[in-house]
Amino acid sequence: MLDLTYEPPKPKVIQGAKHDWELVIGLEVHAQVASKAKLFSGASTQFGAEPNSNVAFVDAAMPGMLPVINEFCVEQAVRTGLGLKASINLRSAFDRKNYFYPDLPQGYQISQLYHPIVGEGEVLVDMAPGIARLVRIERIHIEQDAGKSIHDMDPNMSFVDLNRTGVALMEIVSRPDIRGPEEAAAYVVKLRQIMRYLGTCDGNMQNGNLRADVNVSVCRPGDYERYQETQDFSHLGTRCEIKNMNSMRFIQAAIEYEARRQIALIEDGKEVVQETRLYDPDKGETRSMRSKEEAHDYRYFPCPDLLPLEIEQAWVDDIAASLPELPDEKRARFVLDYGMTEYDASVLTADVESAMFFENVARGRDGKTAANWVINELFGRLKKDDLGISESPVSAAQLGAILDLLGRDEISGKIAKDLFEIVWTEGGDPAQIVEDRGMKQVTDTGAIEAAVDEVIAANPGQVEKAKANPKLAGWFVGQVMKATGGKANPKAVNDLVAAKLGL
């Protein structure tokens, strides 16, 4: 595998009224496990179903109903841990997190506080070509989601939808290693990318399948280095948690606001109170939600309905052997095998579907040419029409056929773009379209020479200018291409124009 060397980005410095300050950020990312059934019941996890239609008796906390662990959800958590280069705990256990809310029928959430299934791991977060930060993962535990309270359907009542109740979540907890808003968003993007490659979470933030709680604090320059030396969290300042962020843009905006709020408090001689806050995107500010609970406030205790979860190393090894090629490895291979830049490789490996599409186009063809067409022509048109790669009207086989015609000099670059447009709007076999519509490139030097002679003869004044300034020879090339409907071989035209003008 290609060995890529990175340098870490510099921490973001915010100028206060009195001092310079640095940000310290840690994230708790809640990722919904890609599973058709819930964590402790067989109820469906289908999004958009009628309210309270995906609810089993255990989800509704009916008396005497006991949870039964979904093995596939455990496997997905292990797969995620392996993808994040984390240690897998062969013995883990579930705890009850006690709190009362209308959309939590049991009066507690089954989670893993003391013995999570996944231990320490790491994520390499790319900030720019050649620049990345290593963010440490503290743990990943699995837990059940709560339901949803709906407050905007009636002025006097709230409604409760229990469809999400019991859906399996992976909570991915980072160390306080993130030093700026852009890094925080990039970290979530990278986690999402890895899990989509693994198939363990679809990463749909709009549906709430991926959301983040963002912990923000500020410290003076040098204090973070003291924390690293001593592991004393007091050097990092008092943190506040911003709950349920489901947008990369809002994550960045919330961190910016919260950091400046804390700096203003400290510089005014006031204390930052540890609390949970919400971000209001309309006002662009965070507001207090509740004082920050400590673990003991939830009265955690081992769940009496579930035995400790014990898994075998051989099972973990089998999962590890089935892991796909992950984004960092795929990007490095693209750089090495196809000779492309790291930036282009990053664009092509941003999601697994795009990478697969590119490789199907590049198979047996020039990788750089394939990358150029996929990135510039295909991705550009997909963005213009607001389509995903899976919705592309041009298949990998069709794009490959266009490149084959181009590579055999049967069509010019301009004709190739016209052909791409025809296939995009009408479909069909590119080779047959070229044959039926007479789009083949003119390679007969006699016919091209005749066109060049005609253009030169009709423009004697331009000939003299071109002889004085050879750069103007391009005008003749353009006129010949226009006269031949773009079908003339561009190289042959350039050579003949230069010869005829004595350049």
C-alpha positions in Angstrom: 0.0 0.0 0.0 1.2 3.5 -0.7 2.7 5.2 2.3 1.2 8.7 2.5 2.9 11.2 4.8 0.7 13.8 6.5 1.2 16.9 8.6 -1.3 17.9 11.3 -3.3 21.0 10.9 -2.7 23.9 13.3 -5.3 24.5 16.1 -7.8 27.2 15.5 -6.9 30.4 17.5 -9.7 32.8 18.4 -8.9 36.3 19.4 -10.8 37.5 22.4 -10.9 41.0 23.8 -8.0 40.3 26.2 -6.3 37.0 25.1 -5.9 34.5 22.4 -7.9 31.2 22.9 -7.9 27.7 21.4 -10.8 25.4 20.9 -11.0 21.8 22.3 -13.8 19.6 20.9 -14.9 16.1 21.4 -17.9 14.4 19.7 -20.4 11.7 20.6 -21.7 10.5 17.3 -25.0 8.5 17.3 -25.1 6.2 14.3 -28.2 4.1 13.6 -27.2 0.5 12.9 -28.1 -0.6 9.4 -30.5 -3.4 10.4 -34.0 -4.3 9.4 -35.0 -5.1 13.0 -34.5 -3.3 16.3 -31.9 -4.0 18.9 -34.1 -6.1 21.3 -37.1 -6.9 19.2 -38.1 -8.0 15.7 -40.0 -4.8 14.9 -39.2 -3.1 11.7 -36.9 -0.1 11.5 -38.5 1.2 8.2 -38.3 5.0 8.1 -41.5 6.9 7.3 -43.9 4.2 8.4 -47.3 5.3 10.0 -46.8 6.5 13.6 -46.6 3.7 16.2 -46.8 1.0 13.5 -43.3 -0.4 14.0 -43.7 -1.2 17.7 -43.3 -4.6 19.4 -44.6 -5.4 22.9 -41.1 -5.0 24.3 -40.6 -1.6 22.6 -43.9 -0.4 24.2 -42.7 -1.7 27.7 -45.7 -4.1 28.1 -45.5 -6.0 31.4 -43.5 -9.2 31.3 -41.9 -8.5 27.9 -38.1 -9.2 27.9 -35.5 -8.0 25.5 -33.7 -10.4 23.2 -30.4 -9.2 21.6 -30.3 -8.9 17.8 -27.0 -10.7 16.8 -26.8 -8.8 13.5 -26.7 -5.4 15.4 -23.8 -6.8 17.5 -22.0 -7.9 14.3 -22.5 -4.4 12.8 -21.0 -2.8 15.9 -18.0 -5.1 15.8 -17.6 -4.4 12.1 -17.6 -0.7 12.7 -15.0 -1.0 15.5 -12.7 -3.0 13.2 -13.1 -0.4 10.5 -12.0 2.2 13.0 -8.9 0.1 14.0 -10.4 -0.3 17.4 -10.0 -3.1 20.0 -13.0 -5.4 20.3 -14.1 -6.5 23.8 -15.0 -10.1 23.9 -17.0 -9.5 27.0 -19.4 -6.5 27.3 -22.5 -5.8 29.3 -25.7 -3.7 29.2 -26.8 -1.2 31.8 -30.0 0.7 32.4 -29.8 4.5 32.1 -32.7 5.7 34.1 -34.6 8.9 33.1 -38.2 9.7 32.5 -39.6 11.2 29.3 -42.9 10.6 27.4 -41.2 8.9 24.4 -39.3 6.4 26.6 -42.0 3.9 27.7 -39.6 1.8 29.9 -38.5 4.8 32.0 -34.9 3.7 31.2 -32.6 3.2 28.2 -30.6 0.1 27.8 -27.0 1.1 27.0 -23.4 0.2 27.8 -21.7 2.5 30.3 -19.2 0.3 32.1 -18.3 -2.4 29.6 -18.7 -1.3 26.0 -18.4 -3.7 23.1 -15.7 -1.6 21.3 -12.6 0.0 23.0 -10.0 2.5 21.7 -9.6 3.2 18.0 -8.6 6.0 15.7 -9.7 8.0 12.6 -7.5 9.8 10.2 -9.4 13.0 9.3 -8.3 14.6 6.0 -8.3 18.4 6.1 -6.5 19.0 2.7 -4.2 17.0 0.5 -1.2 16.1 2.7 -2.8 17.5 5.9 -4.7 15.3 8.3 -5.4 14.9 12.0 -5.5 11.7 13.9 -8.6 11.6 16.2 -8.6 9.0 18.9 -11.8 7.0 19.5 -12.4 6.3 23.2 -15.2 3.7 22.8 -18.2 2.5 20.9 -21.2 1.2 22.7 -24.5 0.0 21.4 -27.8 1.2 22.9 -31.5 1.6 22.1 -32.9 4.8 20.7 -35.9 6.6 22.3 -39.1 7.5 20.5 -40.1 11.0 19.2 -42.3 13.6 20.8 -44.2 15.8 18.3 -45.3 19.2 19.6 -46.4 21.0 16.4 -49.6 19.0 15.5 -51.9 20.5 18.1 -51.7 23.7 20.1 -52.8 22.0 23.3 -51.3 18.5 23.1 -48.1 16.7 22.3 -48.0 13.4 20.4 -45.6 10.4 20.8 -44.4 8.2 18.0 -42.6 5.1 19.3 -41.4 3.8 15.8 -37.8 4.7 16.7 -38.0 3.3 20.2 -35.6 0.4 20.5 -33.8 1.1 17.2 -30.1 0.1 17.6 -27.6 2.9 17.9 -23.9 2.9 18.0 -22.5 5.8 20.1 -19.0 6.6 18.9 -17.2 8.7 21.5 -14.0 10.6 20.5 -11.2 11.9 22.7 -11.0 15.7 22.9 -8.6 15.7 20.0 -10.5 18.0 17.6 -9.2 21.6 17.5 -11.5 23.5 15.2 -15.0 23.7 13.6 -13.8 22.5 10.2 -12.1 19.6 11.8 -15.2 18.6 13.7 -17.3 18.6 10.5 -14.6 16.7 8.6 -14.4 14.1 11.4 -18.2 13.4 11.1 -17.8 13.3 7.3 -15.0 10.7 7.6 -16.9 8.6 10.2 -20.0 8.6 7.8 -17.8 7.7 4.9 -16.2 4.7 6.7 -19.5 3.4 8.0 -21.1 3.7 4.5 -18.2 1.7 3.1 -18.7 -0.9 5.8 -22.5 -1.0 5.3 -23.1 -0.5 9.1 -24.9 2.9 8.9 -26.4 4.7 5.9 -25.4 8.1 7.4 -28.6 9.8 6.4 -28.6 12.9 8.7 -31.9 14.2 7.4 -33.7 11.1 8.7 -31.8 11.3 12.0 -29.8 8.2 11.3 -26.6 10.1 12.1 -26.4 12.8 14.6 -23.8 14.3 16.9 -23.5 15.7 20.4 -20.7 18.3 20.3 -18.6 19.0 23.4 -16.9 22.4 23.3 -14.5 24.1 25.6 -11.8 26.8 25.3 -8.3 27.1 26.7 -5.3 29.3 26.5 -2.5 28.5 24.0 -0.2 25.8 25.6 -2.9 24.4 27.9 -3.8 21.6 25.4 -0.2 20.5 25.4 -0.2 20.4 29.2 -3.3 18.2 29.1 -1.5 15.8 26.7 1.4 15.5 29.1 -0.7 15.1 32.3 -4.1 13.9 31.1 -5.5 16.4 33.5 -8.8 17.6 31.9 -8.8 20.8 34.0 -6.3 22.3 31.5 -9.1 22.1 28.8 -11.6 24.4 30.5 -15.3 23.7 31.3 -17.1 22.0 28.5 -20.7 22.5 27.2 -22.5 19.9 25.2 -24.5 20.9 22.1 -27.1 18.2 21.5 -28.5 16.5 18.4 -26.6 18.2 15.6 -27.6 16.8 12.2 -25.9 19.1 9.7 -22.2 19.7 9.0 -22.8 23.4 8.5 -24.7 23.7 11.7 -22.0 21.8 13.6 -19.4 24.4 12.5 -21.7 27.4 13.2 -22.7 26.1 16.6 -19.0 25.5 17.6 -18.1 29.0 16.5 -20.9 30.6 18.5 -20.4 28.5 21.6 -16.6 29.2 21.7 -17.1 32.9 21.5 -19.8 32.8 24.1 -17.5 31.0 26.5 -14.6 33.3 25.8 -16.8 36.4 26.5 -17.9 34.9 29.8 -14.4 34.1 31.0 -13.0 37.4 30.0 -15.8 39.2 31.9 -14.7 37.3 35.0 -17.7 34.9 34.9 -17.7 31.1 35.0 -18.7 28.7 32.2 -21.3 26.4 33.6 -21.2 22.8 32.4 -24.5 22.2 30.8 -26.4 20.8 27.8 -27.3 23.3 25.1 -29.3 23.3 21.9 -28.4 25.2 18.7 -31.0 27.4 17.1 -30.1 27.7 13.4 -32.6 30.5 12.8 -30.9 32.7 15.4 -27.4 31.3 14.9 -26.9 30.7 18.6 -26.9 28.1 21.3 -29.3 28.2 24.3 -29.3 26.4 27.6 -31.3 23.1 27.7 -30.4 21.7 31.1 -27.6 21.5 33.6 -25.1 18.8 32.5 -25.9 15.5 34.2 -23.1 13.3 35.4 -23.3 9.5 35.0 -24.5 9.0 38.6 -27.5 11.3 37.9 -28.9 8.5 35.6 -28.6 5.9 38.4 -26.9 3.4 36.0 -27.0 -0.2 37.1 -26.5 -3.5 35.2 -29.6 -4.5 33.2 -31.1 -7.5 35.0 -32.9 -8.7 31.9 -29.7 -9.3 29.8 -26.7 -11.5 30.5 -23.2 -10.2 29.8 -22.5 -10.4 26.1 -19.7 -12.8 25.3 -18.4 -13.3 21.8 -15.6 -15.5 20.5 -12.4 -14.2 18.9 -12.9 -16.6 15.9 -16.2 -14.8 15.2 -14.4 -11.4 15.3 -11.7 -12.7 13.0 -14.3 -13.9 10.5 -15.9 -10.4 10.5 -12.4 -8.8 10.1 -11.7 -11.1 7.1 -14.9 -9.9 5.4 -14.2 -6.2 5.7 -14.2 -4.3 2.4 -11.3 -2.0 1.2 -11.8 1.1 3.2 -11.5 4.8 2.0 -7.9 5.5 3.1 -6.6 2.3 1.5 -8.7 2.7 -1.6 -7.5 6.3 -2.1 -3.9 5.2 -1.7 -4.4 2.5 -4.2 -6.0 4.9 -6.7 -3.0 7.2 -6.4 -0.6 4.3 -6.9 -2.4 2.3 -9.6 -3.9 5.0 -11.7 -1.2 7.7 -11.3 -3.8 10.4 -10.2 -3.4 13.1 -7.7 -4.4 12.6 -4.1 -7.1 15.2 -4.5 -8.7 13.4 -7.5 -8.4 10.1 -5.6 -10.2 11.7 -2.6 -13.0 12.9 -4.8 -13.5 9.5 -6.4 -13.4 7.6 -3.1 -15.7 10.0 -1.3 -18.4 7.3 -1.4 -18.3 3.7 -2.2 -20.7 4.0 -5.2 -18.6 6.6 -6.9 -15.4 4.6 -6.4 -17.1 1.5 -7.9 -18.4 3.5 -10.8 -14.9 4.9 -11.6 -13.2 1.5 -11.4 -15.8 0.0 -13.8 -15.0 2.9 -16.2 -11.3 2.6 -15.8 -11.0 -1.1 -16.2 -8.8 -1.8 -19.2 -8.5 1.9 -20.0 -6.3 4.8 -19.1 -7.0 5.7 -15.5 -6.2 9.4 -15.7 -8.5 9.8 -18.7 -11.3 7.9 -16.9 -10.8 10.0 -13.7 -11.0 13.2 -15.7 -14.3 12.2 -17.4 -15.9 10.9 -14.2 -14.9 13.9 -12.1 -15.5 16.7 -14.6 -18.1 15.5 -17.0 -20.2 13.0 -15.0 -20.0 14.5 -11.5 -20.4 18.0 -13.0 -23.6 17.0 -14.7 -24.9 15.0 -11.7 -24.5 18.1 -9.6 -26.2 20.3 -12.1 -29.2 18.0 -12.3 -29.1 17.3 -8.5 -28.7 13.5 -9.0 -26.8 10.9 -7.1 -24.4 8.5 -8.7 -26.9 5.7 -8.5 -29.3 7.8 -10.5 -26.9 8.6 -13.3 -28.5 8.3 -16.8 -25.1 7.4 -18.2 -23.9 4.0 -17.0 -20.2 3.0 -16.4 -20.4 0.8 -19.5 -21.7 3.6 -21.6 -19.1 6.1 -20.4 -16.4 3.4 -21.0 -17.7 3.0 -24.5 -17.3 6.7 -25.2 -13.7 6.6 -23.9 -13.0 3.6 -26.2 -14.2 5.6 -29.2 -12.1 8.6 -28.1 -9.1 6.3 -27.5 -9.3 4.8 -31.0 -9.5 8.4 -32.5 -12.9 7.5 -33.9 -14.3 10.7 -32.3 -12.6 13.9 -31.1 -12.8 15.4 -27.6 -15.6 17.8 -28.7 -17.6 15.0 -30.3 -17.1 12.9 -27.2 -18.7 15.6 -25.1 -21.6 15.9 -27.6 -22.0 12.2 -27.5 -22.0 12.2 -23.7 -24.9 14.7 -23.8 -26.9 12.5 -26.3 -26.4 9.4 -24.1 -27.4 11.4 -21.0 -30.6 12.7 -22.5 -31.6 9.8 -24.9 -29.6 6.7 -23.8 -28.4 4.2 -26.3 -25.2 2.5 -27.4 -22.5 5.2 -28.0 -20.9 3.3 -30.9 -24.2 2.9 -32.6 -25.1 6.5 -32.1 -21.8 7.6 -33.7 -22.4 5.3 -36.7 -26.1 6.3 -37.2 -25.5 10.0 -36.9 -22.3 10.2 -38.9 -20.3 11.5 -35.9 -17.0 9.7 -36.7 -13.9 11.8 -36.7 -12.4 12.8 -40.1 -8.9 11.2 -40.2 -8.5 11.5 -44.0 -5.6 13.9 -44.3 -6.5 14.8 -47.8 -10.0 16.0 -46.7 -8.5 17.9 -43.8 -5.8 19.5 -46.0 -8.5 20.7 -48.4 -10.3 22.4 -45.5 -7.1 24.0 -44.2 -6.2 25.3 -47.7 -9.7 26.8 -48.0 -9.6 28.6 -44.7 -6.0 30.0 -45.4 -7.0 31.1 -48.9 -10.0 33.0 -47.5 -8.1 34.9 -44.8 -4.9 36.3 -46.2 -4.8 39.1 -43.6 -5.0 36.6 -40.8 -2.2 34.6 -42.4 0.3 37.5 -42.2 -0.7 38.1 -38.5 -0.2 34.4 -37.7 3.3 34.4 -39.3 4.2 37.4 -37.2 2.7 35.9 -34.1 2.5 32.1 -34.2 0.1 32.0 -31.2 -2.6 33.2 -33.6 -2.4 29.9 -35.6 -5.0 28.6 -33.2 -7.6 30.8 -34.9 -7.1 28.8 -38.1 -7.4 25.5 -36.2 -10.7 26.7 -34.8 -12.0 27.7 -38.2 -11.1 24.3 -39.7 -12.8 22.5 -36.9 -15.9 24.7 -37.4 -15.9 24.0 -41.1 -15.7 20.2 -40.5 -18.4 20.2 -37.9 -15.8 19.4 -35.2 -15.1 16.0 -36.9 -11.5 16.7 -38.1 -8.7 15.1 -36.1 -7.4 18.0 -34.0 -3.8 16.8 -34.1 -3.9 16.5 -37.8 -5.4 20.0 -38.1 -2.7 21.5 -35.9 0.1 19.8 -37.8 -1.3 20.9 -41.2 -1.9 24.5 -40.2 1.6 24.8 -38.8 3.1 23.3 -42.0 1.0 25.5 -44.3 1.9 28.7 -42.4 5.5 27.7 -42.2 5.6 27.9 -38.4 
